[in-house]
């Protein structure tokens, strides 16, 4: 079975844990978009792994992992992640393959990202991680990018870099009053990482096609979530790539006819990092309590996540956009102890009831959630193994989410460890 795993909120849903679990019954795990602005945290025994570019499946011996053409790769960050894994006894050699079509994040991308965000500080900030992701994708679309595979051809790469850097330095100097980068230092940076990167590089689209012919099982993982998708998310407060199901096809080079299932991952509540509208956001003590109990701090930046009640409006949007066939609900245990739990089932905007996700930023930002309130539960559920062992109120809450989203829940997470997972 080939499955795509999709974040159905604003990212940080807990996809890393589900990928880690599903990888056990998968041959190849494929990352298809984003960059090291994402972070997947996996806890195994007493060890904690935070991965930004490499698929979580790398933690399973003998599994093959692919960084697809839709990913933007920071060479420094990737090789540092490989070294981190090796220091903990996890080897990527012969198991990790990087698409030769993946675009390179270079130092000028990071600098442009930071300078632009600083220039927007008085209004319009996106809340970028300043990792250079957006500028790299912008170069890709402007046909000004450099790809991993270009490193195989030193003369061509040198010529291309010189051409691109000339424009970047003009932008840095004339718009941001930055001195720019010398061609010599930029070429030296690329040369430093050329051989190590090429060790892992191949035509991954061809590799995946051949694997499909051999009936290998594939799992496709993205970064962020549907509501951060550049087309279908809360634009302009989105990421620079397609985090929804279409991104898996484009970003890996596989045919959609090879996909059997699309699983969506949601938290039992909602979180968001950075700027942008968030109708169900908590305030005051509730925000602090859920944030601390759920350890809601970004694995990439350490920034505190904004938290709120479950928003069925945005989740229904994710179900439709991605054609979700099943759901995994994460961090249900965090809601234990609350006297009541709310679900946003609709919005009210300018006096009108809205049941479907409004695409205009002004409409979403100006909407007030319409809540349905359900009783909570006090029991500790972190040790639950079966559906019937959940408190009745927890079962009713999960069933209500299924009804609202018209999608069956197949997995419920009740803690951060692998074994704290209930399969329905």
N, C-alpha and C positions, 0 to 999 in steps of 0.2 A: 504494500500500500504506500502511495506517495501522498504526503500531507503537507499543507501550508499552515503555518502557525502565525496568527495575526493578533496584534494588540488591538483591542476594540474600544479603547478609551484614549487618553492622552499619553500613552506610553507608561513605562514603569509598572506594568500590570503584574509582573512576575513571570514573564515568558521564559526567563533563564531556567527556572526550576522545571517547568513543563518540558522544555526542550531536553533538559538533562534526563528526565524520566523517559520520554518517548524515544530518545536516542538509543536506549538499550535494545529496542526492537527495530532499529533502522540501520542501514548500511552506510549511508552518506548524509551528512548534515550540511546544508547550504545556506550561507548568509547572502542576502540578495540586495541590500541597500543600506544607506547610512554610512557612518564612519565611526571614529572613536569618540563621537559625542554621545554614544549610547553606552549602556553598561548593564551586563547581566551578572547577577550575583547568585552563586550556587554554593550551598553548604553541604559538605559530605563528611560525615563523622565530625571530627574536631577541626577539619580544614574548611576554610572559606576562600573561594576563588571569585575574583571580580574580573570579568572578561569584557573587553570593549570592541574588539574586531574579530577575534577567533570564535567560531561557533562553540557553544557549550558542550557539544558532542565530543570535543577533543579530550574530555576527561574520561571517556570510555575507551579502554584499550581496543585497538584494531579497527575503530571506526574511522572513516575517511571524512575530512572536512574541506569545504570549498568556500573561498571568499570570491563571490561572483563579480561579474562585470559592472553591476549596478552599485557596487560599494566604492567609496573613495578612501584611499589608503594613505595614511601617514606612515612613511617608512620607519621613522624613529619609534613611533608608538607601537607599531606592529612587532618590530624586532625586540623591543623591550618586553612586550607581552610574551613572546616566544621564550625569551630568557627566563622570565618569571616562572613559566610553566616548567621549564627544564630544571630550574632550581628546586622544584617540588616533585621531581621525578616523572613529569609528563612530557614525553617527546613528541614534537610536531613533525619530525623528519619522516618523509615518505607517507605522511597522513594528512598534511595540509597542502592545499593547492590554491594558488592565487591566480585569478583570471588575468591574462595578458592585456585584456581590454579595460581593466579597472584603472581609474584615474588616480594620479598621484597628488596628494596634498603636500605642498612645498612651503617653506617658511614665509614666503610673501603672502600666501593664502591666509595664514594665521594672523599676520600683521594687519592685512586688510580687514579681516573679520573684526579684530579688536578695535581698530580705528573707526570703522563704520559704526559699531555699536556705541562707542564713546560719543560720536558725533550726534547720535540720536538720543542721548541721555536726557535731553529736555522734553522729549516726547516722541513716541513711536518706537521705543526700544522693543526688540523681539524677545530678548532674553536668551540670546545665543550663548553657547558654551565657549565661543571664541577659539574653537579648534580648527577653523579654516574650512569647515564643511561647506557652508553656503558659497563662498567665493570659488571653491573648487568645482562645485556643480555648475556655477554660473559660467566658468571657463569651459566646462564640458559642452554646455548648450551653445556657447559662442564659438565653438570649434577652436578654442585657444588652449585646450588642455594637453597635458602630457600623460601618457599611459604607461603602466608598468612594463608592458611589452616593448615600448620604445627603447628601454634601457639595453636591449639586445644589440642595438645598432648605434654605437657611440658617435659616429659622424653625424647621423641624422638627428640624434638626441641633442647634440651640441648646437646644431644649427637651429633646431626648433626652440630650444631653451633661450637662446640669444634673441630670437624674434619675439617670443612671449615676454621675456623680462624687460625688453625695451618699452613695451606698452605699460607693464605693471609699474615700472619706475616713474613713468610720466604721471600715472594716476596718483601714486604715493606722493610725489613731489608737488604737483599742482593742486591737488585737492586736499591732501592731509598734511602738507608741509613736512613730509618724512623724507630722509635722505635717500631711501631706496636701498637696493641690494646690488653688489658688484657681481658681474657675470662670473668672475673667478671663484668667489666664495660660494655662489649658488651651484656651480658645476662641481666644486669640491664636495659639497653636501650630497649631491646626487651620486657621485662616484663612490663615496663612502658606503652607500647602501646598495649599489648596483649588484654586486655579486651575491650578497646575502639574500636579496629579494629574488633574483633570478633562480636561485636554488629551488624556490617553491612555485615558480611561475609555469603555467601551461595554458593550453586552449581548454578552458573548463567547460565551455558549452559543448564541445565535441566529447569531452570526457563524460559529461552527464548523459549525453545522447547514447553513447556506447554502454554506459551503466544501465540505462533504461532498457536497452536491447537485451541485456543479460538478466533482466527482471530484478535488479537491485532496488531496495527500498530506500526512498529519499524523503528527507524532512527539510522543508524550507523555512528559514527563520528570518524575520525582519527586525529592524530596530524601531524604536518609538511606537506609535500607535496610529490607528486610522484617523483620529481627530487632529493629528499632526501631519497628515498627508498633504503635500503641496497643492493638490487639486481638490481633495474632498474633506480637508480639515478646516480648522477655524482660521482661515486666511485673513490677514497676513501673518498671524502668529502660529506659524507652522515650521516644519523642517523643509529642507530643500530637495526632497526626493519623494517617491511614492511609497509610503509605508503600508499601503493597502494591497489587496491581492494582485492587482495588475503589476505592481512592482516586482513581485516574485517571478513573473513570467519574463518581463523585460530584463530584470536584473540578474537572471541566471541563464537565459538563452534556451530554456526548455519550452516545449509545446504545452499549451493548456490541456490538451487531450491526455497528457500523462498524469494529471492531478486527480486523485480520488476523493479527498476530503479537505475541507478548510475549517480548522478549529480556531475559534476566537477565545482570547484570554481577557478576563475582566477581574478587577478587584471587587470585593463585596461592598466597597464604597468607591469613591472617585478621588484621584489625585492628579495634580498637574504641576509641572516645573516651569518657571519662567513667566513671561507676561501673557496676556490674553484673557478673554472672557471665560468665566467659570460660574454659571448660574447657581450651582448647589453648594458653593464654598462655605465652609464653617467660619465662625468668627470666635474670638476670645478663647475661653478655656476649652471648649470642645475641639478647636483646632489643635491646641497644644497637647491635649490628651491623646487624640487619635494619632497625631504625628509621632509622639514619643512611643506609644504602645506599638504602632506599626513600623517603627524605625524608618520613618519616611524622610530620608535624606538621600540625595542623589548619589549613586555609586560612581558617577564620573566626576561631578563637581563638588559633591558634599553639600550642595544647596538644600535647604529645607523645602520639602514639597508642600504645596497647597493641598488641603484635604477638604472633602465635602461628601454629602450623601450620594448614594447611587443615582445616576442620571440615566433613566431608561430611554430618554429622547435621543441622546447621542449614541447610546448602545444599540438602539433599533436602527439608527442610521448606519452604524458599522455592520450590523447583520445584513442589511440590504446591499450595501456597497460591495461587501466581500462574499456574499452568498454563503454565510457561515452555516455549516452543517451540525456543529456541536460547540459546546462552551466548556471552558475551565474557569471556575470561580476561585479566586485567590484571597487569602487573608481573612477568611470568614471568622477566625478566632479573635480578630481584633475587635469585632463588634460585641463580643461577650461582655456582659455586665451593664449594657445600656438598657434603661427601662423601656425605651421605644426606639424604633428605627424608621427612618423616612426614605421613601423612594419618589423621585421626581418622575411623574408620568406624563407631564405636559408642561408647557410654558404659557404665561400670559404676557402679551406684548401690546401696548397701547390699547388695553381693554379687550383685546381679542384672544381667544384660546387657541394655542398652537400645539398640535400634537406631533408634528413632524419637524425635523431639524431645520432651522432657518440658516441659509448659507451666508446671508449678509452679516458682516461683523457687527454693524450697528444694531441689528435686530436681536442677535444673540446676546450682545452686551447689555441691551436694554430689557431683556426678558426676565420675568420673575418665575421661579419654579412653582408648579402646582404639585403639592405633595400628597402622597398616600401614606398613612402612618400604620405601622404594624407593631405588635408587642415584641419586646426583646427577650433575651434569656440571660440567666446568671451563671449557668453551668460552664465549667472549663471544658472546652471541646478539643483541646490540643492532642488528646489521646484517642479520639474517635477513629474507628476503623471501618464501620459499616453505616449505611444510611439509617437503619433503624435505631442506632445508638445516638443520633443527633437529638437534641431537645426538640420537642414538638414545634416550638416557635421558630427554631432555626430551619426545620424542614419546610414550614409554611413560607418562610422568607425565600428560600431557594425555589420553591414551586412557583411563587409569585413572579420571581425573576424569569423563570422559564416561560410563564404565560405571557408576560409583557414583551419578551423578546422573541417568542414563538420559535425557540430553539432549545433542544434538550441539553441539560447540563450533564457532562460525562465525568468530570473531575472536580473535586473540591479540595482545596488546600487548607489545612488547619494549623500550619506552622511552617517554619523555614526549612526543615530537614526533609530529605527524600521520603522517609518513612511516614511523615505526617501528611499523607495524601490519601484521600478516599476516592475510590473508583466506583461510579454508579452504573 
